[in-house]
Amino acid sequence: MTSSLPRFFARRPVFAFILLLLFSSSTVFAAGSEGGHHDPLAGFLLFLALVVMGAAVGRWASVKVHQPPVLGELLMGVIAGNIGYHFLHAPLAIVVMNLNTANEIFLKMWGSGLNVTQIAQTIFTAEQLAPGGSGERLLSALTGPGGGLIFSVEFALFVLSQLGVLLLLFMVGLENDVAGMMKVGGRAAAVGIVGTIAPIGMGLFASWMLIPDVPMAKHLFIAATLCATSVGITARVYRDMHRLTSRDARIVLGAAVIDDILALLVLAVVTGIVTTGSFDPYTVARISILSFIFLGVVIGLGGYIVRAGIGVFKVIDRSHVLLLYPLCLMLILSWLAAKIGLASIIGAFAAGLIITTGHLEDEEDERNVTEIMQPIESLLAPIFFVLMGMQVNLATFVDPSIIGLAAALTVVAIISKVISGYAAGPGADKLSIGFGMMPRGEVGLIFASIGKSIGVVNESVYSALVVVIIVSTMLAPPAMKWSMARFEKKHGYIAPMAD
């Protein structure tokens, strides 16, 4: 019997992880609640280990059922977060579930000199601060035993997750060649533009019809989140079907990149509107122009930027140049984007776009930038997805209106992208291209998290958006495979060809 237990858990790692989570909850989620002297890093190390393990288990489970790994990471976060929040009543789980509010409280505390309780009274309503309310639970976690240590653990994970997001967008940019995008032609541009406009229009209409009493900024952010397309998921489907070099694959992948660039520009504009509190044509024009100038200058001068810095880094540390220079360039451009009022992920994406292996050839290292950066991204990006999952409160779906909102936005998310496929022109597999534009994946999650962090998306709407992202991402691969098989049976396979 004893020897059978390891085999049982080896074959069922999901159960093993959940059991480990339950046994570790008193140590991790209640970190710092005991008296005595502690290493303040200890609780963080254990929770970080659980997050990394949970992400790995989630990826394993997703691959087993032929789903994108990001879904497993997200769902493991949803499971762990809701167990810790609703059943274990764990302080750290409560803080993570209310991550952005907790960060807001501490930022105001450091800036005003007020204590946590005083600031909480300015943020939460009387109902939320009543016994059992969300505000009261968060306040108890932050002011209870080890509250400061709990926040330190949460903040450290938050920083790592944000670095993971930057690395993720950097890798997305790295996997796309600007010159190749230019050669794809007008078909990809048409699909990408329609794939941005249709979700915005349909998303605004659906949001306004279902939640008419909220500010326009919330409608805009919901619509902006629906714009994104996950390039990686679509590319994986084409690769698995050995069609990555086909004309349709090049159209949809080029369109997805164009769509992401346009979506990032939309995000910059919407974020500017939200932070200023009003729709100011001057602000919108300024942010739009800044976005185009930033991307245009970085992409246009990319070769010069890379070559100018690479020589310096080869002198400083030639053996690690393929790691240090791309990483520093990503961080600098991310900072620069944030400095001029854009999302930092735009800078990370731009850094990836301008770096090519040719610029960073090193005779002493046969690996390329992607191979070197991939392990770091594989460690940090899953932390982001697990933490995003831990902020999805399943209790919000008790409200039928939230279920209705999630269902309606899911329908809009699917239809609006399928429509974009019909802009591909004659001879193309339009339906497959539309399905290829459908998965929101990691980019959609980043958009939703930004909306939550700046306060424009509340807990209920955030949970609804995560459902939209999960469903659209899960449906895309089987829908693409079915559609391509249907097209091939009806018309015959279109061989790889130039556009």
N, C-alpha and C positions, 0 to 999 in steps of 0.2 A: 504493500500500500504506500509505504513511504517513498519508494523509488518511482512510483507511478505519478506522484504529485509534480515533480519537475517536468515530466513528459507532458502532463496535462496542461501546465502553464506555458510550456514551450510551444504547444500547438494552439493555445488560446491566449495570446499576449494581451488581448483587450481585457480579459478577466484578471490577468496578473497585474496589469496597470491599475485597474479599479481597486483591487484588493490592497495594493501598495498605497494607493491614495488614501483609502480608509484608515489603514494602520498608521500612516504618517500624518494624518490630519491634525492630531493633537500637538505634534511637533512643528509642522509647517504653518498651518493656518492660524494657530494660536501662538506664533513665534513671539518670544519675549514676555509671555504671561507669567513665567516663574520668576522667583526672586533670585538673588545671587548675581555673580559676575558671568557675563556671556561674551563670546566672540560675536560682535554685531554682524559679522559676515556669515555665520553658521546657518542661520535661517534662510538667508538668500541662497546659499549654496545648495541646500536641500531642495528648496522650491524650484530653483533653476534646473536641477537634475530631473525633477518630476516633470517640468514643462518640456524639456528636451526628450525625455522618455515618452511622454504622452504624445508628442508630435511624431516620434518614430513609430509608435504603435498605430497612430492614426493613418500614417502613410502606408504602413503594411496592410491595414484593413482595407484601405481604398484600392490599393493595387489588386488585392484579392477579389474584389467585386468589379474590377475594371473601371474605376473612377479616378479622376485626377487626385494626386496626393494632397493638394491643398484642402480638399474637402474633408479628408480624414483629420488633418490638423485642426481645422475649424471645429468639427464635430466633437473631437476629444475635449476641446476647450469648453464647448457648450455643456457637455456631460459633467466635466469636473467642476465648472463654475456653478452650475445649478445644484449639484450635490453639496458642495461646500456652502452655498448661500442658503438654500432652503431646508436642508436636512441636518447638516453639521453645524450650521450657524457659526461658521468659522470667520473670525475677524478679518483675516487676509482676503478670503473669498468675498466678503462684503465690500472691502475697500476696492478690490479689482472690479467687481460688478459696477461700482460707482467711481471708476477710475478718473474720469474727467472732472467730476465734482470734487473729488478728494484733492486733485491737483489744483483746482481753482481755490479751494479753501486754504491750502498751504501757501499759494502765491499771494493771496490777499493777507494772510497772517504775517508773512515776512515783510510785506510792503506797508502794512498799516499799524502793526504793533498790537492788534487785537488778538484775543485768544480764539481757539477753535470754536468754542461754544458761541461766542459773540458773532463770529462770521457766519456760522451755520444758521443762525437766526435771521440773517439777511438774505440767505439763499433759499432756504426751505420754507414752505408754508406751515401754518400751525398744524394742519392735518398730517403733513409729512413728519413733523417733529413729535407727534403723539406716540405713545407706547406702541411698538410694533410697526410704526411707519418707516419708510425707507430712509428718511433723514435721521430719525432717532437711532436706527440700527447703525448707520454710518458714523454718527457722532459717538456712539458707544464704543465702536471699534477703534476710533481715532483717539479717544480720551481714556480708554481703558488701559489695563496693564500691558505694557509693551507697545502702546500705540505709536510712539515715535519710531520704534524698530520696525513695526509693521509697515509704516509708510516708507521707511528707507528701503525695505525689500521691494515694495511695489514700485518705487521710483527707479530703482536700479534696473528692474525688469522692463520698465517703460522705456528707459534710455536704450537698452539693448534692442528692444523691439523696433524703435524708431531707426536705429542704425540698420536693422534688418530690412526695413522698408526701403531705405536709400539704396542698399546693396541690391535689392530685388529689382528696382527700377533701373539701376545701373546695368544689371545683367540683361534686362529686356532690351535696353539700348545697345548693349554690346553685341547681341545676337542679330541685330538688324544693320544692314549696310545702306548708308544714305545713297550711294551711287546705284545700288541695286533697286532701291525704292524708286528712284527717278526713272529707271528703265521699264518699270512695270506698266507704265502708260496711263492713259486717261480712264481706263476701266476701273482700276484700283482706286483712283482719286474719286470717281463718281460714287463707287460703293462706300468709300470711307466718309464722304460728305453726307450722303443720304443716311448712313449709319449713325451720324451725329445729329442731324436735323430731326429725323423721324422720332427717336426716343425723347428728344427735348419737347417737341410739340405734343406728342401723345402722352408723355409723362406729366407735363404741365396740366393738360386737360384732365387726366385721371386723378391727379392729386387735388386739383381744385374742386372737382366734383365730389370726392370722397371726404376731404377735410377742408371745407371752404373757409373755416373760421381762423385758420392759422396765417401767419404773415407770408407775404409773397416770397421772402427769402427761403422759407422751408420748401415751398413748391419748386423753386429754382434748383435747390440742392438735390431734391429727390430726382428731378429730371436729369440733372448733371450726372448723378450716380448711374443712371440707366444708359449713359452714353458709352461707357467704357467697354472694351473688348479685351479678353485675355489672349494674347498672341500665342503664348506657350501651349495652351490647351489645344488650340486649333492646329498648330504645327505638329503636335504629338499625334493627332488623329491621321493627318496626311502621311506622316512618317510611318506609322503602323500599317497603313494600307499601301505603302510603297508608291505614293503619288506626290511626294513633296516637290518634285521638279515639274509637275504638270502645270499647264497654263492656269487652270482654275485655282490650284494651290497658290501660285504666285500672285494671282489677283486678290485672293482673300487674305493672304498674309501681308501683302502690300497695303491693302485697304485697312487691315487691322492696325497696322503701324500708323497710318495716316489718321485713322479714327482715334487712336490713343493720343496722338499729338493734339488733335482738335479738342478731344475731351479734356486734356490738361489745360488747354487755353480756356475752355469753358469753366473749368474748375477755378482758374485764377480769377476770372471775371466775377463768378458767383461769390467766391470768398471775399473779394473786394467789396461787393455789394453788401454782404452780410456784416463785415467788420465796420463799414461806414454807417450802416443802419438805414440806408435809403438808396433808391435807384437814381444815381446821378450820372447822366450821360457823359459828363466829363471824366468821372472816375472810370466808367466802363471803357471809354475810348483810351484813357491813359494806360489801364492795365492791359488792354488788348494790344496796344502799340508796343508796350514794354515786353510783352510775351513774344510777339513776333520779332522784335529787335533782338531780344536775348537769344532765342533759338537761331535766328538768322545769323547773328554775329558768331555765335559759338560753332554752328555747323559750317558756316562759310570760312571761318578762320581756323577750323579744327586742326587741320594739318600743321599750320604754323604754331598753334598753341601746344600741340603734342611735341613737335620737334624742338621747340624752344626749351621745354622743361626736361625732356628726356636726357639731354646732354648733361645737365646739372646732376641729375640723379645717378647717371652712370658713373660720374666722378665720385659722388658721395658714397654710394653703395651699389656697385654693379651687380653683385650676386643676388640682390633682392629688388632690383629695379622693376621687374614685372609685377611685383606686389605693391611696393611703396608708391610708385608714381601714379598708377591708376587710382589707388585708394585716396591719395592726397588730392588728385584732380577732382574726384567725385565729391569729396568733402568741401573743397573750395568752391566749386560751381554750385553745390547745394546751398552753401552759405550765401553766395552772391545772389542766387535766385530769391532766397528769403529776404535778403537785404533790400532788394528793389521791390518787394511786395508780392512776389510770386510764391507758390508752394515750393518747398525745398526739393521735392521729388522731381520737379521739372529740371532742376540743375543736375540731379543724379542721372536722369534719363539722357540729358544732353551730353553728359560726360561719357556715357556708354556709347552714344552714337558716333562720337568723333574719334574714339580709340579703335585702331585697327591693328592687327598683328604686324602688318608691314612697318608701322611706325615704331613698334616695340620689339623688333627682332633682336635676339640676344644669342650669340653663337654658343654661349656656355649653358644655355637652358633651352631644351627642345620643347618645353611646354608653352602654351599660349596663355594670354591673360585670363580667358574663361576658365581654363583648367586650374589656374592658381587661385582665382577669386571664388570659385564655386564652393569649396569647403567652408569658407567664412560665411557666404550667403546661406548655405545649407544649414548652418548652425543658428544664425541670427534671425533669418526670415521666418522660420517656423514659430519662434517665440512670439512674433507679431500675430500670427494667425491663431495661436492658442489663446493669447490674451484677448484678441477680438472675440473669439468664441465664448470666453468666460464672461464677457459683458452682455451676452444675449440672455435676457431674463425670460424664460419660457412662460412665466406667470402672466406676462403681458398678453399672451394669446387667449387668456380667459375672456378678454373683451372681444366680442364678435366683430366690432368695427376694425380691429387690428388684423383679424383673419381676413376680412373683406379687403382691406387695403393691400395686404400681402398678395392675395389672389389676383386682384385687379392689376397691380404693378407687375406681377409675374407674366400675365397675359400680354400686357403692354411691352414688357421687356422682350418677349419672344417675337411678337408680331412686328414690332418696329425694326428689329434686326433682319427678320426674314424679308421684309420689304426692301431693305438695302440691297439684297442679292439681285433683285430685278433691275438694278442699275448697271449690272455687269455687261449688258449688251447681248447681241445675238451670238449663238453658238456656245455660250457658257452654261454650265450647270447652275442656274440661278438659285434654285432651292438649296442646294448643298452649300453654295457660297453664303446664302442668308443664314443657314444653320451654323456655318463656320464663324459668323460674326456674333453669334448669340451668347457664348459663355462670358460672364463678367469676371469670374475668378478673382485673382489677387488684386487686380486693378480696381474692380468694383468695391472690394473690401477696404482698400486704402481710401477711396472716396468717401465711403460711409463713415470710416473712422475719423476722417478730417471733419466731416459734418458734425459728428458727436463731440469732437474735441473743442470746437468753437461754439458749441451750444445751440446750433440751428436745428439739429436733429435730436429729438428726445429719445428716451429709452424704448418707447413703443415703436416709433417709426424706424429706429435703428434695427430693432429685432425684425421688423417687417422687411427691411431692405436686405438683411442677411438671408432671410428665407428666399427672396427673389434671386440673390446671387447663388445660393446653393442649388435651387431648382434649375435655373438657366444653365449653370455649369454642369449639372448632372445630365440634363437632357441633350446637350449639344453633341457629345461623342456618338451616342447611339443614333441620334437623328441624322447626323452627317453620314454615318456608315449606311444607314437605310436608304438615304436619298441618293448617295453615289451608286449603290447597287441598283437602285431603281432606274437611274439615268443610264447606266451602262447597259442594262437589259433592254431599255427602250431605244437608245440611240447608238450604242456602241461606245467603247472607251475612247476618250480623247487623249491621244498620245502627247507626251511632253513636247512643247513647241514654244517658240518665242512669241511675244505679244506684238 
